[in-house]
Amino acid sequence: MESQILPHHRFFGFCKTRPLYRRGKRETAVKVFTVSSESKYLLIQKVPSLNVGKELLNRCENFGVVEKTWILSDYPCDPFTEAHVVCYKNIVDARRAKRFIDNLSFYGSLLHVSYAPEYESVDETEQKLILRNKEVETRSKLFRLAFYGKGNDVRTTTYCENEAKRKK
């Protein structure tokens, strides 16, 4: 399969229009990710072609369990650089790794990290969506517990029903 640069792998630069009160200590790019665009597969670009795969793997293992990694030999890169794909065991580790490895100086080159959902199988995508549903369900239950208290049945009580009880 011929690798190509997809639109979500491109780096468009940092956000320059952010208000002063929203600017942090370092410049960041503003990008929104959906559940389907996030992935446990990360594409790491601009890795120097110096056989530093083991060092990159050691750096990636600081953020979680790495299931597999490989070099994309046919991926279009800058001269003397290569692209690696790293697959984490779970998506939370991949999120954290992306956050900390992106724009990291590695052997004199600034790494560019992006999600690579195109390497996921259909089963992995389905499991990711199921897991996200469970996470949202758990958070909403915790919110309802905090908002309505322990005396009410969290699963069946709605806001309208509680308002009706309060008016009586």
DSSP file (Angstrom, degrees, kcal/mol; ACC not computed):
  #  RESIDUE AA STRUCTURE BP1 BP2  ACC     N-H-->O    O-->H-N    N-H-->O    O-->H-N    TCO  KAPPA ALPHA  PHI   PSI    X-CA   Y-CA   Z-CA
    1    1 A M              0   0    0      0, 0.0     2,-0.4     0, 0.0    73,-0.1   0.000 360.0 360.0 360.0 123.8    0.0    0.0    0.0
    2    2 A E        -     0   0    0      1,-0.0     2,-0.2    73,-0.0    73,-0.1  -0.598 360.0-136.8 -73.5 121.9    1.5    3.3   -1.1
    3    3 A S        -     0   0    0     -2,-0.4     2,-0.3    71,-0.1    -1,-0.0  -0.545  25.7-178.6 -80.2 146.6    1.5    5.8    1.9
    4    4 A Q        -     0   0    0     -2,-0.2     2,-0.8    71,-0.1    71,-0.1  -0.959  36.1 -97.7-141.4 159.8    0.4    9.3    1.3
    5    5 A I        -     0   0    0     -2,-0.3     5,-0.0     2,-0.0    -2,-0.0  -0.702  42.1-157.0 -81.4 113.2    0.1   12.5    3.4
    6    6 A L    >>  -     0   0    0     -2,-0.8     3,-2.1     1,-0.1     4,-0.5  -0.514  28.3-107.5 -86.8 158.6   -3.5   12.7    4.5
    7    7 A P  G >4 S+     0   0    0      0, 0.0     3,-1.0     0, 0.0    -1,-0.1   0.834 118.3  55.8 -57.3 -34.5   -5.0   16.1    5.5
    8    8 A H  G 34 S+     0   0    0      1,-0.2   107,-0.2     3,-0.0    -3,-0.0   0.514 101.7  59.3 -79.8  -1.0   -5.1   15.2    9.2
    9    9 A H  G <4 S+     0   0    0     -3,-2.1    -1,-0.2   105,-0.1     2,-0.2   0.543  85.4  99.3 -96.4 -10.3   -1.3   14.5    9.1
   10   10 A R    <<  -     0   0    0     -3,-1.0     2,-0.6    -4,-0.5    -4,-0.0  -0.476  69.6-134.5 -80.1 147.4   -0.4   18.0    8.0
   11   11 A F        -     0   0    0     -2,-0.2     3,-0.1     1,-0.1    -2,-0.1  -0.906  18.5-175.2-101.0 121.1    0.8   20.7   10.4
   12   12 A F        -     0   0    0     -2,-0.6    -1,-0.1     1,-0.3     2,-0.1   0.380  43.5-106.9-100.2   3.0   -0.9   24.0    9.7
   13   13 A G        -     0   0    0      2,-0.1    -1,-0.3    16,-0.0     2,-0.2  -0.334  46.6 -48.1  99.8 177.0    1.0   26.1   12.3
   14   14 A F        -     0   0    0     15,-0.1     2,-0.6    -2,-0.1    15,-0.3  -0.483  58.9 -98.4 -88.3 158.3    0.2   27.7   15.6
   15   15 A C        +     0   0    0     13,-2.0    13,-0.3    -2,-0.2     3,-0.2  -0.658  39.5 174.1 -78.2 119.8   -2.9   29.7   16.4
   16   16 A K        +     0   0    0     -2,-0.6    -1,-0.2     1,-0.1    13,-0.0   0.489  69.4  64.4-103.0  -7.2   -2.0   33.4   16.2
   17   17 A T        +     0   0    0      2,-0.0    -1,-0.1     3,-0.0     3,-0.1   0.312  68.7 123.4-102.4   8.3   -5.5   34.9   16.7
   18   18 A R        -     0   0    0     -3,-0.2     5,-0.1     1,-0.1     0, 0.0  -0.480  69.5-106.8 -70.9 137.3   -6.0   33.6   20.3
   19   19 A P    >>  -     0   0    0      0, 0.0     3,-1.5     0, 0.0     4,-0.6  -0.224  30.0-110.4 -60.9 155.8   -6.8   36.4   22.8
   20   20 A L  G >4 S+     0   0    0      1,-0.3     3,-1.1     2,-0.2    -2,-0.1   0.869 116.7  56.1 -57.5 -40.6   -4.1   37.3   25.3
   21   21 A Y  G 34 S+     0   0    0      1,-0.2    -1,-0.3     0, 0.0    -3,-0.0   0.688 108.2  49.7 -69.4 -15.5   -5.9   35.8   28.3
   22   22 A R  G <4 S+     0   0    0     -3,-1.5     2,-0.3     2,-0.0    -1,-0.2   0.507  87.3 104.8 -97.3  -7.0   -6.1   32.4   26.5
   23   23 A R    <<  -     0   0    0     -3,-1.1     4,-0.1    -4,-0.6     2,-0.1  -0.564  56.4-155.2 -80.1 136.6   -2.5   32.2   25.5
   24   24 A G        -     0   0    0      2,-0.4    -1,-0.1    -2,-0.3    -2,-0.0  -0.117  38.7 -82.6 -92.9-165.5   -0.3   29.8   27.4
   25   25 A K  S    S+     0   0    0      1,-0.1     2,-0.3    -2,-0.1    -2,-0.1   0.773 115.4  33.1 -73.5 -26.2    3.5   29.8   28.0
   26   26 A R  S    S-     0   0    0      0, 0.0    -2,-0.4     0, 0.0     2,-0.1  -0.954  94.1-100.8-130.4 152.1    4.1   28.1   24.7
   27   27 A E        -     0   0    0     -2,-0.3     2,-0.3    -4,-0.1   -11,-0.1  -0.423  41.6-175.0 -71.0 142.0    2.3   28.4   21.4
   28   28 A T        -     0   0    0    -13,-0.3   -13,-2.0    -2,-0.1     2,-0.3  -0.941  25.0-117.8-134.1 157.7   -0.1   25.6   20.5
   29   29 A A        -     0   0    0     -2,-0.3     2,-0.6   -15,-0.3   -15,-0.1  -0.731  26.0-132.7 -90.8 145.5   -2.1   24.7   17.5
   30   30 A V        +     0   0    0     -2,-0.3     2,-0.3     2,-0.0    -2,-0.0  -0.890  39.6 153.9-102.5 119.2   -5.9   24.6   18.0
   31   31 A K        -     0   0    0     -2,-0.6     2,-0.4     2,-0.0    -2,-0.0  -0.995  33.8-139.5-147.4 138.1   -7.5   21.4   16.5
   32   32 A V        -     0   0    0     -2,-0.3     2,-0.4     0, 0.0    -2,-0.0  -0.834  16.5-160.4-101.0 134.1  -10.7   19.6   17.4
   33   33 A F        -     0   0    0     -2,-0.4     2,-0.2     3,-0.0    -2,-0.0  -0.938   2.7-153.2-114.5 135.3  -10.7   15.8   17.5
   34   34 A T     >  -     0   0    0     -2,-0.4     4,-1.5     1,-0.1     3,-0.2  -0.492  35.9-101.1 -92.8 172.4  -13.7   13.6   17.2
   35   35 A V  T  4 S+     0   0    0      1,-0.2     3,-0.2     2,-0.2    -1,-0.1   0.896 123.8  47.8 -60.9 -40.0  -14.0   10.1   18.7
   36   36 A S  T  4 S+     0   0    0      1,-0.2    -1,-0.2     3,-0.0    93,-0.0   0.754 108.7  53.4 -76.6 -22.3  -13.4    8.6   15.3
   37   37 A S  T  4 S+     0   0    0     -3,-0.2    -1,-0.2    79,-0.0    -2,-0.2   0.722  94.3  81.7 -86.0 -20.0  -10.4   10.8   14.5
   38   38 A E     <  +     0   0    0     -4,-1.5     2,-0.3    -3,-0.2    53,-0.0  -0.504  63.4 174.5 -76.7 155.2   -8.6    9.9   17.7
   39   39 A S        -     0   0    0     -2,-0.2    51,-0.1    52,-0.1    -2,-0.0  -0.991  48.0-125.4-157.2 157.9   -6.7    6.6   17.6
   40   40 A K  S    S+     0   0    0     -2,-0.3    48,-2.6    76,-0.1     2,-0.5   0.502  94.6  86.5 -83.3  -4.2   -4.3    4.4   19.5
   41   41 A Y  E     -A   87   0A   0     46,-0.2    75,-2.6    44,-0.0     2,-0.4  -0.854  64.9-166.8 -95.0 127.3   -2.1    4.5   16.4
   42   42 A L  E     -AB  86 115A   0     44,-3.0    44,-2.6    -2,-0.5     2,-0.6  -0.949  13.4-148.3-116.3 135.5    0.2    7.5   16.3
   43   43 A L  E     -AB  85 114A   0     71,-3.4    71,-2.1    -2,-0.4     2,-0.7  -0.912  14.5-163.8-100.1 117.6    2.2    8.6   13.2
   44   44 A I  E     -AB  84 113A   0     40,-3.3    40,-2.7    -2,-0.6     3,-0.3  -0.909  11.9-172.5-107.5 114.4    5.5   10.2   14.2
   45   45 A Q  E     + B   0 112A   0     67,-3.3    67,-1.7    -2,-0.7    38,-0.2  -0.591  56.2  37.7-104.4 165.2    7.1   12.2   11.5
   46   46 A K  E     +     0   0A   0      1,-0.2    -1,-0.2    -2,-0.2    37,-0.2   0.785  68.2 158.4  66.1  32.1   10.4   13.9   11.1
   47   47 A V  E     -A   82   0A   0     35,-2.2    35,-2.6    -3,-0.3    -1,-0.2  -0.753  48.5-110.4 -81.4 126.5   12.3   11.2   12.9
   48   48 A P  E  >  -A   81   0A   0      0, 0.0     2,-2.0     0, 0.0     4,-0.5  -0.272  20.6-121.4 -59.7 143.3   16.0   11.4   11.9
   49   49 A S  T  4 S+     0   0    0     31,-2.2    32,-0.1     1,-0.2    31,-0.0  -0.405  80.0 112.4 -82.6  61.6   17.2    8.5    9.6
   50   50 A L  T  4 S-     0   0    0     -2,-2.0    -1,-0.2    30,-0.0    31,-0.0   0.017  95.9 -97.9-121.5  25.0   19.9    7.5   12.1
   51   51 A N  T  4 S+     0   0    0     -3,-0.2     3,-0.3     1,-0.1     4,-0.1   0.945  75.3 144.9  54.4  51.9   18.6    4.2   13.2
   52   52 A V     X  +     0   0    0     -4,-0.5     4,-2.3     1,-0.2     5,-0.2   0.015  23.7 118.0-106.0  25.5   17.1    5.7   16.4
   53   53 A G  H  > S+     0   0    0      1,-0.2     4,-2.4     2,-0.2    -1,-0.2   0.881  74.8  50.0 -60.6 -40.5   14.0    3.4   16.4
   54   54 A K  H  > S+     0   0    0     -3,-0.3     4,-2.5     2,-0.2    -1,-0.2   0.900 110.8  49.2 -67.3 -39.8   14.9    1.9   19.8
   55   55 A E  H  > S+     0   0    0      2,-0.2     4,-2.1     1,-0.2    -2,-0.2   0.896 111.9  49.0 -65.4 -39.1   15.4    5.3   21.4
   56   56 A L  H  X S+     0   0    0     -4,-2.3     4,-2.4     2,-0.2    -2,-0.2   0.907 110.7  50.5 -65.3 -41.2   12.1    6.5   20.0
   57   57 A L  H  X S+     0   0    0     -4,-2.4     4,-2.3     2,-0.2    -2,-0.2   0.910 109.3  51.0 -62.8 -42.4   10.4    3.3   21.3
   58   58 A N  H  X S+     0   0    0     -4,-2.5     4,-0.5     1,-0.2    -1,-0.2   0.903 110.9  48.9 -61.1 -40.6   11.9    3.9   24.8
   59   59 A R  H >< S+     0   0    0     -4,-2.1     3,-0.8     1,-0.2    -2,-0.2   0.904 112.5  48.0 -64.7 -41.1   10.6    7.5   24.7
   60   60 A C  H >< S+     0   0    0     -4,-2.4     3,-1.6     1,-0.2     4,-0.3   0.837 102.5  62.4 -69.9 -32.8    7.2    6.2   23.7
   61   61 A E  H >< S+     0   0    0     -4,-2.3     3,-0.6     1,-0.3    -1,-0.2   0.644  86.3  75.3 -70.1 -13.0    7.1    3.6   26.4
   62   62 A N  T << S+     0   0    0     -3,-0.8    -1,-0.3    -4,-0.5    -2,-0.2   0.717  99.0  45.6 -66.0 -19.2    7.3    6.3   29.0
   63   63 A F  T <  S-     0   0    0     -3,-1.6     2,-0.3     1,-0.3    -1,-0.2   0.472 126.7 -51.6-106.3  -4.1    3.6    7.0   28.3
   64   64 A G  S <  S-     0   0    0     -3,-0.6     2,-0.4    -4,-0.3    -1,-0.3  -0.914  78.0 -38.6 155.3-180.0    2.1    3.5   28.2
   65   65 A V        -     0   0    0     -2,-0.3    24,-2.4    -3,-0.1     2,-0.6  -0.579  49.7-149.1 -76.4 124.6    2.4    0.0   26.8
   66   66 A V  E     -C   88   0A   0     -2,-0.4    22,-0.3    22,-0.2     3,-0.1  -0.850  11.2-171.3 -96.1 122.2    3.3    0.0   23.2
   67   67 A E  E     -     0   0A   0     20,-2.6     2,-0.3    -2,-0.6    21,-0.2   0.924  65.8 -17.4 -78.3 -46.8    1.9   -3.0   21.3
   68   68 A K  E     -C   87   0A   0     19,-1.2    19,-3.1     2,-0.0     2,-0.3  -0.989  54.3-167.4-157.0 160.7    3.8   -2.6   18.0
   69   69 A T  E     +C   86   0A   0     -2,-0.3     2,-0.3    17,-0.2    17,-0.2  -0.990  10.4 171.6-150.1 148.4    5.8   -0.1   16.0
   70   70 A W  E     -C   85   0A   0     15,-2.0    15,-3.0    -2,-0.3     2,-0.4  -0.988  31.0-112.4-155.7 161.4    7.0    0.0   12.4
   71   71 A I  E     -C   84   0A   0     -2,-0.3     2,-1.1    13,-0.2    13,-0.2  -0.799  21.5-137.2 -97.1 135.5    8.7    2.4   10.0
   72   72 A L  E >   +C   83   0A   0     11,-2.9     3,-0.9    -2,-0.4    11,-0.6  -0.797  23.9 179.8 -90.9  99.5    6.8    3.6    6.9
   73   73 A S  T 3  S+     0   0    0     -2,-1.1    -1,-0.2     1,-0.2    11,-0.0   0.796  78.7  45.8 -73.6 -27.9    9.4    3.3    4.2
   74   74 A D  T 3  S+     0   0    0    -73,-0.1    -1,-0.2    -3,-0.1   -71,-0.1   0.283  83.3 116.8 -99.8  11.9    7.2    4.6    1.4
   75   75 A Y  S <  S-     0   0    0     -3,-0.9     2,-0.5     8,-0.1     8,-0.1  -0.646  74.8-112.6 -80.9 132.1    5.8    7.6    3.3
   76   76 A P        +     0   0    0      0, 0.0     2,-0.3     0, 0.0    -1,-0.1  -0.508  53.4 161.7 -68.5 118.6    6.8   11.0    1.7
   77   77 A C        -     0   0    0     -2,-0.5     3,-0.1     4,-0.1     5,-0.0  -0.783  43.9 -84.5-129.9 170.6    9.2   12.7    4.2
   78   78 A D    >   -     0   0    0     -2,-0.3     3,-1.5     1,-0.1    -1,-0.1  -0.336  68.1 -76.2 -66.0 159.7   11.7   15.4    4.4
   79   79 A P  T 3  S+     0   0    0      0, 0.0    -1,-0.1     0, 0.0     3,-0.1  -0.352 117.9  12.9 -60.8 141.0   15.2   14.4    3.3
   80   80 A F  T 3  S+     0   0    0      1,-0.2   -31,-2.2    -3,-0.1     2,-0.3   0.664 111.2  97.3  65.9  20.7   17.1   12.4    5.9
   81   81 A T  E <   -A   48   0A   0     -3,-1.5     2,-0.3   -33,-0.3    -1,-0.2  -0.892  51.3-165.1-129.4 165.0   14.0   11.8    8.0
   82   82 A E  E     -A   47   0A   0    -35,-2.6   -35,-2.2    -2,-0.3     2,-0.4  -0.912  18.4-119.3-142.4 169.6   11.5    8.9    8.3
   83   83 A A  E     - C   0  72A   0    -11,-0.6   -11,-2.9    -2,-0.3     2,-0.3  -0.929  23.0-165.5-116.4 138.1    8.0    8.3    9.6
   84   84 A H  E     -AC  44  71A   0    -40,-2.7   -40,-3.3    -2,-0.4     2,-0.5  -0.900  10.7-146.6-119.4 148.9    7.2    5.8   12.3
   85   85 A V  E     -AC  43  70A   0    -15,-3.0   -15,-2.0    -2,-0.3     2,-0.4  -0.974  15.0-169.0-113.7 130.7    3.8    4.3   13.4
   86   86 A V  E     -AC  42  69A   0    -44,-2.6   -44,-3.0    -2,-0.5     2,-0.6  -0.979   5.9-158.4-121.3 130.1    3.4    3.5   17.1
   87   87 A C  E     -AC  41  68A   0    -19,-3.1   -20,-2.6    -2,-0.4   -19,-1.2  -0.941   9.7-158.3-110.9 119.5    0.4    1.5   18.4
   88   88 A Y  E     - C   0  66A   0    -48,-2.6   -22,-0.2    -2,-0.6   -48,-0.1  -0.543  25.6-120.6 -90.9 160.5   -0.5    1.8   22.1
   89   89 A K  S    S+     0   0    0    -24,-2.4     2,-0.3    -2,-0.2   -23,-0.1   0.883  95.9  17.5 -69.2 -38.0   -2.5   -0.7   24.0
   90   90 A N  S  > S-     0   0    0    -25,-0.3     4,-1.3   -50,-0.1     3,-0.3  -0.941  75.2-120.3-136.1 161.8   -5.2    1.9   24.9
   91   91 A I  H  > S+     0   0    0     -2,-0.3     4,-2.3     1,-0.2     5,-0.2   0.749 105.9  64.7 -73.3 -25.8   -6.2    5.3   23.6
   92   92 A V  H  > S+     0   0    0      1,-0.2     4,-2.0     2,-0.2    -1,-0.2   0.914 104.1  47.5 -64.4 -41.9   -5.6    7.2   26.8
   93   93 A D  H  > S+     0   0    0     -3,-0.3     4,-2.6     1,-0.2    -1,-0.2   0.883 110.5  52.6 -65.0 -38.0   -1.9    6.4   26.6
   94   94 A A  H  X S+     0   0    0     -4,-1.3     4,-2.5     2,-0.2    -2,-0.2   0.891 107.8  51.5 -65.8 -39.1   -1.9    7.5   23.0
   95   95 A R  H  X S+     0   0    0     -4,-2.3     4,-2.1     2,-0.2    -2,-0.2   0.939 112.9  45.0 -60.6 -46.9   -3.5   10.8   23.8
   96   96 A R  H  X S+     0   0    0     -4,-2.0     4,-2.0     1,-0.2    -2,-0.2   0.907 113.1  50.1 -65.6 -41.9   -0.9   11.5   26.5
   97   97 A A  H  X S+     0   0    0     -4,-2.6     4,-2.9     1,-0.2     5,-0.4   0.909 109.6  51.3 -63.4 -41.8    2.0   10.5   24.3
   98   98 A K  H  X S+     0   0    0     -4,-2.5     4,-1.7     1,-0.2    -1,-0.2   0.916 109.5  51.1 -61.0 -42.1    0.7   12.7   21.5
   99   99 A R  H  < S+     0   0    0     -4,-2.1    -1,-0.2    -5,-0.2    -2,-0.2   0.896 119.5  33.9 -62.7 -41.3    0.5   15.6   23.8
  100  100 A F  H  < S+     0   0    0     -4,-2.0    -2,-0.2     1,-0.1    -1,-0.2   0.770 119.9  46.1 -91.1 -26.1    4.1   15.2   25.1
  101  101 A I  H >< S+     0   0    0     -4,-2.9     3,-2.0    -5,-0.2    10,-0.2   0.783  85.4 101.5 -88.2 -27.3    5.9   14.0   22.1
  102  102 A D  T 3< S+     0   0    0     -4,-1.7    10,-0.2    -5,-0.4     3,-0.1  -0.376  98.4   5.8 -61.5 132.0    4.5   16.5   19.6
  103  103 A N  T 3  S+     0   0    0      8,-2.7     2,-0.4     1,-0.2    -1,-0.3   0.712  95.0 149.7  63.9  24.6    7.1   19.3   18.9
  104  104 A L    <   -     0   0    0     -3,-2.0     7,-2.6     7,-0.2     2,-0.6  -0.704  52.3-120.3 -85.1 136.1    9.7   17.4   21.0
  105  105 A S  E     +D  110   0B   0     -2,-0.4     2,-0.5     5,-0.2     5,-0.2  -0.681  38.5 176.0 -77.6 120.4   13.3   17.9   20.0
  106  106 A F  E >   -D  109   0B   0      3,-3.1     3,-1.2    -2,-0.6   -50,-0.0  -0.940  67.9 -25.9-134.1 108.3   14.6   14.4   19.2
  107  107 A Y  T 3  S-     0   0    0     -2,-0.5    -1,-0.1     1,-0.3     3,-0.1   0.885 127.9 -47.4  52.9  43.1   18.2   14.1   17.9
  108  108 A G  T 3  S+     0   0    0      1,-0.2     2,-0.4   -60,-0.0    -1,-0.3   0.507 121.1  99.4  83.6   5.1   18.1   17.6   16.5
  109  109 A S  E <  S-D  106   0B   0     -3,-1.2    -3,-3.1    -5,-0.1     2,-0.7  -0.973  71.6-126.5-126.0 139.0   14.7   17.4   14.8
  110  110 A L  E     -D  105   0B   0     -2,-0.4    -5,-0.2    -5,-0.2     2,-0.1  -0.749  32.5-134.8 -83.5 118.4   11.3   18.5   16.1
  111  111 A L        -     0   0    0     -7,-2.6    -8,-2.7    -2,-0.7     2,-0.5  -0.417  10.5-152.3 -73.7 146.2    8.9   15.6   15.9
  112  112 A H  E     -B   45   0A   0    -67,-1.7   -67,-3.3   -10,-0.2     2,-0.4  -0.986  14.4-168.8-119.3 121.0    5.4   16.0   14.5
  113  113 A V  E     +B   44   0A   0     -2,-0.5     2,-0.3   -69,-0.2   -69,-0.2  -0.912  11.3 166.0-114.7 134.4    2.9   13.5   15.9
  114  114 A S  E     -B   43   0A   0    -71,-2.1   -71,-3.4    -2,-0.4     2,-0.1  -0.976  40.6 -97.8-140.9 156.0   -0.6   12.9   14.6
  115  115 A Y  E     -B   42   0A   0     -2,-0.3   -73,-0.2   -73,-0.2     3,-0.1  -0.434  27.8-158.1 -69.1 148.4   -3.3   10.3   15.1
  116  116 A A    >   +     0   0    0    -75,-2.6     3,-1.6     1,-0.1     4,-0.2  -0.592  25.7 159.8-128.6  70.6   -3.4    7.6   12.4
  117  117 A P  G >   +     0   0    0      0, 0.0     3,-1.5     0, 0.0    -1,-0.1   0.657  64.8  79.3 -68.6 -12.6   -6.9    6.1   12.5
  118  118 A E  G 3  S+     0   0    0      1,-0.3    -2,-0.0    -3,-0.1    -3,-0.0   0.662  88.2  57.3 -69.1 -13.3   -6.4    4.7    8.9
  119  119 A Y  G <  S+     0   0    0     -3,-1.6    -1,-0.3   -78,-0.1     2,-0.2   0.495  85.9 102.9 -92.9  -4.5   -4.4    1.9   10.4
  120  120 A E    <   -     0   0    0     -3,-1.5     2,-0.1    -4,-0.2   -81,-0.0  -0.488  69.1-130.2 -76.2 146.6   -7.2    0.7   12.7
  121  121 A S     >  -     0   0    0     -2,-0.2     4,-2.0     1,-0.1     5,-0.2  -0.427  28.6-104.9 -84.0 170.6   -9.3   -2.3   11.8
  122  122 A V  H  > S+     0   0    0      1,-0.2     4,-2.3     2,-0.2     5,-0.2   0.890 122.5  52.5 -63.9 -39.3  -13.1   -2.2   11.8
  123  123 A D  H  > S+     0   0    0      1,-0.2     4,-2.5     2,-0.2    -1,-0.2   0.901 108.2  50.2 -64.2 -40.8  -13.1   -4.2   15.0
  124  124 A E  H  > S+     0   0    0      2,-0.2     4,-2.1     1,-0.2    -1,-0.2   0.895 110.8  49.4 -64.8 -39.2  -10.7   -1.7   16.7
  125  125 A T  H  X S+     0   0    0     -4,-2.0     4,-2.1     2,-0.2    -2,-0.2   0.912 111.0  49.7 -65.1 -42.1  -12.9    1.2   15.6
  126  126 A E  H  X S+     0   0    0     -4,-2.3     4,-2.3     1,-0.2    -2,-0.2   0.919 111.1  48.9 -62.8 -43.7  -16.0   -0.5   17.0
  127  127 A Q  H  X S+     0   0    0     -4,-2.5     4,-2.6     1,-0.2    -1,-0.2   0.874 109.1  54.0 -63.4 -37.0  -14.3   -1.2   20.3
  128  128 A K  H  X S+     0   0    0     -4,-2.1     4,-2.1     2,-0.2    -1,-0.2   0.913 110.2  46.0 -63.4 -43.1  -13.2    2.4   20.5
  129  129 A L  H  X S+     0   0    0     -4,-2.1     4,-2.1     2,-0.2    -2,-0.2   0.886 112.8  50.0 -68.6 -38.7  -16.7    3.7   20.0
  130  130 A I  H  X S+     0   0    0     -4,-2.3     4,-2.1     2,-0.2    -2,-0.2   0.927 111.0  49.7 -63.6 -44.7  -18.1    1.2   22.6
  131  131 A L  H  X S+     0   0    0     -4,-2.6     4,-2.3     1,-0.2    -2,-0.2   0.902 109.8  50.9 -61.1 -41.7  -15.5    2.3   25.1
  132  132 A R  H  X S+     0   0    0     -4,-2.1     4,-2.4     1,-0.2    -1,-0.2   0.898 107.9  52.9 -64.3 -40.2  -16.3    6.0   24.5
  133  133 A N  H  X S+     0   0    0     -4,-2.1     4,-2.4     1,-0.2    -1,-0.2   0.918 109.9  48.6 -59.2 -43.5  -20.0    5.3   25.1
  134  134 A K  H  X S+     0   0    0     -4,-2.1     4,-2.5     2,-0.2    -2,-0.2   0.897 110.3  51.3 -64.5 -40.2  -19.2    3.6   28.4
  135  135 A E  H  X S+     0   0    0     -4,-2.3     4,-2.3     2,-0.2    -2,-0.2   0.925 112.0  46.0 -62.5 -44.8  -17.0    6.5   29.4
  136  136 A V  H  X S+     0   0    0     -4,-2.4     4,-2.4     2,-0.2    -2,-0.2   0.903 112.2  51.5 -65.3 -41.3  -19.7    9.1   28.7
  137  137 A E  H  X S+     0   0    0     -4,-2.4     4,-2.0    -5,-0.2    -2,-0.2   0.916 110.7  48.2 -61.4 -44.3  -22.3    6.9   30.5
  138  138 A T  H  X S+     0   0    0     -4,-2.5     4,-2.3     1,-0.2    -2,-0.2   0.916 112.0  49.0 -63.7 -43.9  -20.1    6.7   33.6
  139  139 A R  H  X S+     0   0    0     -4,-2.3     4,-2.3     1,-0.2    -1,-0.2   0.895 110.7  49.9 -64.2 -39.5  -19.4   10.4   33.6
  140  140 A S  H  X S+     0   0    0     -4,-2.4     4,-2.5     2,-0.2    -1,-0.2   0.876 109.9  51.2 -69.3 -35.0  -23.1   11.3   33.3
  141  141 A K  H  X S+     0   0    0     -4,-2.0     4,-2.4     2,-0.2    -2,-0.2   0.922 110.9  48.4 -64.6 -43.0  -24.0    8.9   36.1
  142  142 A L  H  X S+     0   0    0     -4,-2.3     4,-2.3     2,-0.2    -2,-0.2   0.897 111.6  50.3 -63.9 -39.3  -21.4   10.5   38.3
  143  143 A F  H  X S+     0   0    0     -4,-2.3     4,-2.5     2,-0.2    -2,-0.2   0.932 110.9  48.3 -63.2 -45.7  -22.7   14.0   37.4
  144  144 A R  H  X S+     0   0    0     -4,-2.5     4,-3.1     1,-0.2     5,-0.5   0.885 110.4  52.1 -64.6 -37.0  -26.3   13.0   38.2
  145  145 A L  H  X S+     0   0    0     -4,-2.4     4,-1.8     1,-0.2    -1,-0.2   0.931 113.0  44.4 -62.1 -44.4  -25.2   11.5   41.5
  146  146 A A  H  < S+     0   0    0     -4,-2.3    -2,-0.2     2,-0.2    -1,-0.2   0.864 119.7  42.3 -67.7 -35.3  -23.4   14.7   42.4
  147  147 A F  H  < S+     0   0    0     -4,-2.5    -2,-0.2    -5,-0.2    -3,-0.2   0.907 127.3  26.6 -80.0 -43.9  -26.3   16.9   41.3
  148  148 A Y  H  < S-     0   0    0     -4,-3.1     3,-0.2    -5,-0.2     4,-0.2   0.628 103.5-129.9 -98.6 -15.2  -29.3   14.9   42.6
  149  149 A G    ><  -     0   0    0     -4,-1.8     3,-0.5    -5,-0.5    -1,-0.2  -0.186  32.3 -70.0  89.1 174.8  -27.7   13.2   45.6
  150  150 A K  T 3  S+     0   0    0      1,-0.2    -1,-0.2    -4,-0.1     4,-0.1   0.657 116.7  73.8 -81.9 -16.2  -27.7    9.6   46.7
  151  151 A G  T 3  S+     0   0    0     -3,-0.2     2,-0.3    -6,-0.1    -1,-0.2   0.748  87.4  70.6 -71.7 -22.8  -31.4    9.4   47.7
  152  152 A N  S <  S-     0   0    0     -3,-0.5     2,-0.8    -4,-0.2     3,-0.1  -0.640  93.0-106.4 -96.8 152.1  -32.7    9.4   44.2
  153  153 A D     >  -     0   0    0     -2,-0.3     4,-2.2     1,-0.2     3,-0.3  -0.676  30.6-157.3 -75.2 113.0  -32.5    6.6   41.6
  154  154 A V  T  4 S+     0   0    0     -2,-0.8    -1,-0.2     1,-0.2    -3,-0.0   0.847  84.7  52.5 -64.7 -36.6  -29.8    8.0   39.3
  155  155 A R  T  4 S+     0   0    0      1,-0.2    -1,-0.2    -3,-0.1    -2,-0.0   0.832 120.7  27.7 -73.1 -31.9  -30.8    5.9   36.3
  156  156 A T  T  4 S+     0   0    0     -3,-0.3     2,-0.4     2,-0.1    -2,-0.2   0.691  95.4  94.7-106.8 -20.7  -34.5    6.8   36.2
  157  157 A T     <  -     0   0    0     -4,-2.2     2,-0.2     4,-0.1    -9,-0.1  -0.580  53.2-172.0 -78.9 129.8  -34.8   10.3   37.7
  158  158 A T     >  -     0   0    0     -2,-0.4     4,-2.0     1,-0.1     5,-0.2  -0.671  38.4-104.4-112.1 171.3  -34.8   13.1   35.2
  159  159 A Y  H  > S+     0   0    0     -2,-0.2     4,-2.2     1,-0.2     5,-0.2   0.905 120.2  51.8 -61.4 -43.2  -34.6   16.8   35.7
  160  160 A C  H  > S+     0   0    0      1,-0.2     4,-2.1     2,-0.2    -1,-0.2   0.893 108.4  50.9 -63.5 -40.7  -38.3   17.3   35.0
  161  161 A E  H  > S+     0   0    0      1,-0.2     4,-2.0     2,-0.2    -1,-0.2   0.904 110.5  49.2 -64.9 -40.2  -39.3   14.6   37.5
  162  162 A N  H  X S+     0   0    0     -4,-2.0     4,-2.1     2,-0.2    -2,-0.2   0.887 109.5  51.8 -66.7 -37.9  -37.2   16.3   40.2
  163  163 A E  H  X S+     0   0    0     -4,-2.2     4,-1.7     1,-0.2    -1,-0.2   0.896 108.8  51.1 -63.5 -39.7  -38.7   19.7   39.4
  164  164 A A  H  X S+     0   0    0     -4,-2.1     4,-1.0     1,-0.2    -2,-0.2   0.892 110.0  49.8 -64.5 -39.4  -42.2   18.2   39.8
  165  165 A K  H  < S+     0   0    0     -4,-2.0     3,-0.4     1,-0.2    -2,-0.2   0.888 109.4  51.7 -65.6 -39.3  -41.2   16.7   43.2
  166  166 A R  H  < S+     0   0    0     -4,-2.1    -1,-0.2     1,-0.2    -2,-0.2   0.848 105.9  54.3 -67.5 -34.2  -39.9   20.0   44.4
  167  167 A K  H  <        0   0    0     -4,-1.7    -1,-0.2     1,-0.3    -2,-0.2   0.757 360.0 360.0 -72.7 -23.9  -43.1   21.9   43.4
  168  168 A K     <        0   0    0     -4,-1.0    -1,-0.3    -3,-0.4    -2,-0.2   0.476 360.0 360.0 -75.0 360.0  -45.2   19.5   45.5
